[in-house]
Amino acid sequence: MISGNTAAELRAKLNAKGPTDEAGRHDALTHWFVKWKYPFDRQAGTCGTGPVRAELTLRFEMPQWAHGDAAPSELVEKWDGYVERLLEHEDGHADNGRAAARAIVQALRAMPAMASCDEMDAAANARAEEILADYRKRDVDYDARTKHGATQGAVFP
């Protein structure tokens, strides 16, 4: 929660209190996590994945302004538009998480059966981790392409 009565004060608070990740401080962040699971499908001396499921967890860290009734309406409108566009940008990161979950399910369902369930499990987990790494890179590329949402209008003031 930030406070301020001018655009400059709000920007200073965003710069000081925004969420951080390995790339630094930001106005907002989206965290996505994918868990996958499947039963083993044992047939004729082989082991494959049974029905694969993925669970996606999304968490948005968005700025919140504790403005009172005395806040200038023009500043409130500017802030509200900024937050709306920032959320649109962050939803692009969420889309990467959604796509990663779908890609993991698809890839693990398509894996051929292996000689042992230990081998199958190791190969499936390695493949899922490769997919996660690819989609994490897509998040980094998305931020570079959009200048962390600036090209989408997520700029304040």
N, C-alpha and C positions, 0 to 999 in steps of 0.2 A: 504494500500500500504506500503510495507516495502522496505528497501534499505540495501545494504551491498555488500561487495566485496569478502567475504569468507563464507564458510559454517558456521563457528562459529558465524560470525556476523548475518547471516540470522537466525540461530537458536535462538540467543539472542533476535532478533526482534520478531520472532514468539512467543517466551515465554512471551514477554512483551506486545505485541499488539494483540494477537489472540483473537477471539471472546469468550465471556463468557456466561455460563448458570448457572443453579443452582448447577451443579457439578463442576464448576470451569472454568479455561481457557483452550482453545483447539486451535489446528491449524486451524480447520474449523468446521462449524456447518451447519446442515440442519434443517430448521424449516418447519413443515408441519401443516396445519390447515384444518379441514374438517367442512364444513357447510352442513346441510341437510335440505331439505324441502319437503313438500307434501301437497296436498290439502286434506281436510277431505272428506271421502266417507260416506255420511249419507244414511243409508238404514234401513227401518223397525225398527225405534227406536234405532238404534245402530250407532256407529261412528267408522270408520276404517281409515287407511291411504290410500289415493289415490296413484297415481304414485309417488314413492319416487325418489328423485334425491339428489345426493351428489356432492358438489363442493370442489375440493382439491386445496389448494394453497401451492406451494412449494417455499422456498427461501433458496438458498445456500449462505453461507458466506465462501468464499474460499480465501486463501492467494494470494496476487499478489506481485510480485517482480518487482520493477522498476529498472531493470538493464540496463546499457548502453552498447555500443559497446565494451567497455573495459573489460567487464565481461569475465572471463576465460570460454572457450567453455565447458570444462569438468564440471564446476560448473553449467552452464546453462543446460546441458544434465541431470545432477543429479537432479536439481530442477524440470525440466520438467517431468521426470519420477516419481518423488515424487508427484507432483501435479496430474498427471494422476491417480496414485494409490489412492491418497487421494479422488479424485472425485469418483472413483469406490466405495470406502468405504462409502462416503456420499450418493451415490445413493442407497446403502442398507437401509439407513434411509428413503430415499424417497420411497422405495418399501414398507416400513412399513406404510407410509402415504397412499399410493395407496391401500394397502390391507385393511386398516382401513375404507377408503371410501367405498370400495366394501362390506365389512362386515356390515357396517351400512345400506346400501341400502338393502342388503339381509335380515337382521334381521327385519328392519322396515316393509318391504313388507310382511313378514311372521307373523306379529303380528295379533292376532285375534281382531275383532271389539269389542268395549267396549260400556258400557251404555251411556257414554257422550263423547263429543269431548274434554272436559277439561281432563277427565280421560285418554283418548287415547293420547292426547298431552303430558301429564306428563309421562305416561308410555313409550312412544316412545323416549322422550328426555332422560329419565333415562337410557334406554337401550343403546342409542347412546353414552352417557357419559361413561357407563361401557365399551363399546367397545373401546372408545378412551383411557381410562385408561389402558386397556390390551395392546394396541399397543404402548403406551408410555413406558410401562414396557418392551415390546419387544425391543424397542430402547435401553434402559439401558442394557438389557441382551446382545444385539448385540455388544455394545461397550465393555462390560466385556469380551465376548467371543473372540472378535477380538483385544482386547487391544487398542481400539480406532483406529483401522486400521493397527496396527503394524504387526499383523499376515498376513495381506494382502499386506505387503510391503510398506505401507504408513509411512515411517520413513525417517526423514531428520536430520542430514546428514547421 
